Structure formats: C-alpha cells, structure tokens
Amino acid sequence: MTTTDTTDVYFDPYDAEIDADPYPVYKRLRDEAPLYYNEPYDFFAVSRFEDVERGLRDARTYISGRGGILEIIKANIELPPGTLIFEDPPVHTVHRSLLSRVFTPRRVAALEPKIREFCARSLDPLVGAGGFDFIADLGAQMPMRVIGMLFGIPEEDQEAIRKGADAKLRTNAGEPMQVSENTTFGSEMFAEYIDWRVEHPSDDLMTELLHTEFEDETGTTRRLTRDEALLYTTVVAGAGNETTTRLIGWAGKVLAEHPDQRRDLVADRSLIPNAIEELLRYEPPGPHIGRYVPNDVDLYGRTVPAGSAMLFVVGAANRDERRYPDPDRFDVHRDIGQHLTFGYGVHYCLGAALARLEGRVALDEVLNRFPEWDVDMTRAKLAPTSTVRGWETLPAVVP
C-alpha cells in the first residue's frame, strides 16, 4: 500500500497548507498508505503507532548516524562527533551517559523555583494589559532563560543566541531547510562561552561537560574536546529552546479552544501534569523523526531499499485510533499511557523531564494570572520550519 499503487494521498513535510492542519492527511496515511513513499523528495514514511514505536525502538534497522532530520539525511554529509541525537551506539551510548548525569530527576526537579521566577518575570508586567503573546512574552523567554542559566550564558547575550538558533531552523514556505556540507549546526555562537568556561569554571552545565572525565568508545579515559563540547551545547540549547517554546504556544491555542477543560485546570491544578501529556500527544512540537535505512527492510509487502530515508510520523502515530479511543478529541482527563512525542528507545529525549517541568510550571503560572483568554487567530502565525511545528506568534486577548 503506497502512494503510487493504491491511493492518491500526498504527504509533504514542507507544504505549508498541509502543515496548517496535517491531521486529515495523517489519517489518510494511516488508513491508505501505512508505508508511504514520496517521490519528489525521495523518502518513506510510516504513520501508525505500532510501526512508529517499533521503528524508533529498532536503532539498528533505522540508524541516527546520518541525521534525524530529513534534509540532513538527504544531504549525505559526514556528521561531526558530539551531535548526540545524530549518533549511533557505541558512540551515542558514551555521549548520552555523560549528559544523563546532568539531567537527573533530582537536578531537574530542583530547577522549579527558578522556572517559576522566570515565568513571573515574563507574566507579571502583563497583568491588566488586556492581552499578551504566548510566544513573544513567555514561550520565547522562559525556556531561553532556563537554558542560559544551565550553561552560564549571561542574560544580556541570551536573546541573540536564541534568535541565532531559531534562524538556523527557519525555512522558506514549501522549501526544505538548507544544509551546508561542513555543518556545525551554528555551534560557533557558543565558542566564546566555552573558551571562557575552560579558564573560569563555575557551577553550571557547561563547566560540568567540559571537566567531567569519561571512558570513550575506544576505552580511553578523557574529557570532551572543544569541538565536541560546542556541539553538545548547541544541540541541547537548540532542543531545549525550540520545542518547549512550541509546547507553550500549543497550550495557549488548544486551551482557548476548550474553555471547559481550561476551567477544570483552574479549579484543580493536580490535572496540569496530565494536561501537559495530552497537549504533547495532541499537538507534538516535533511532528516527525527521521532515520537512515542502512539495509533493505520489508514492510507492508514492499522493500524499503538500503540507503533510504525513513520518516516516523509521530504526529500521526499520536492520533492513531488503533492506539487511542477518539484520538482527535482533546481531553485533559484522558488516560494517555504512552505517547511518542519524546521519541522511544535509545534516543528517547534526555530533556523530556525538563520540558515537562517547564510546560507544567508555565501553564500553572499563566492560569494563576489569566484564568481566561481567547486567541486572536487573525494575527497568529505558524513558524516556517520543517523540523518543528508550532506558533511564531500567538496573541491572546484577556477579558
């Protein structure tokens, strides 16, 4: 069952019209083309929950070492060490274990007071103003300050770094992201801070990454090289900023569309953690995950040839009626179980606990000040990017 054989369904991750509401296309993919092939961009895709979960778990059949983004996989470039999310075991295992020491549950939980403080700084000046923008006034501010605090980046420099990282993901409507042959993912923007921290250690994540000794995949005990540390910092900062920003935006839009459930959250804050999980399922900031296929794979009676790119369409899997009853209904009371927004298997998102905490605190602090709001969709704008899906601007009107 493919697009060229039995159905005319068309899925294009760069199509702005599809991106505005991809869920009808996702449903057709699940029903009509569970293994889909896009000829113009030469990639395969699976969309059912069972297939996405199985594929993400199988890190040998579907590898990350050629990139986790379609454009990077298709660019066929050699990726430098330290990209972490674009690595395979055993190198990935070594680098992930190093970073996992920093993102322990205890250390993440200890960040809550500072996250609340950052939210208050953003939201308090807006009380009585009649409205605010979920992205400009909160989503783009709080996650940036958290990452800046973790890496010891001065506040006066954080906005420029956020904008620089943001620009790397931007695309023109209908076009893939441009990938250079010798990509460093913009890591040069962190060079000054890395060099400073080498000589001036402090109590932050950057210092810990630079000074922690580990045994690498060759059995050598060493520290990260400067280039590895730069890439580590870039990957973590980019992932930590962009996705949480989009989560906050989706909270604003979806809860404006479901005021009855928003009232439930106002009345019972213990529902907020589950509401965040439902938001992550319902509108995942990362709608698809790319992998490279090193050997032939047989799926749905067809061979996916070695050298192919495969997209695991998380946004479709999270709304698969084979997995969730009434999946297109948003419900903060839903017994969600597992969703695939943070991936699955060896590449499960290391920052998931931090993203959940930031989302939970941000929603709680918004509801403390603004229990009701509407969204002005005439001024709202989706961000033009093929890697994450969410709002660039989301103006809220407060009664």
Summary of the structure (lengths in Angstrom):
residues: 399
radius of gyration: 20.8
end to end distance: 50.7
largest distance: 62.7
contacts: 1322
relative contact order: 0.18
helix: 48%
strand: 11%
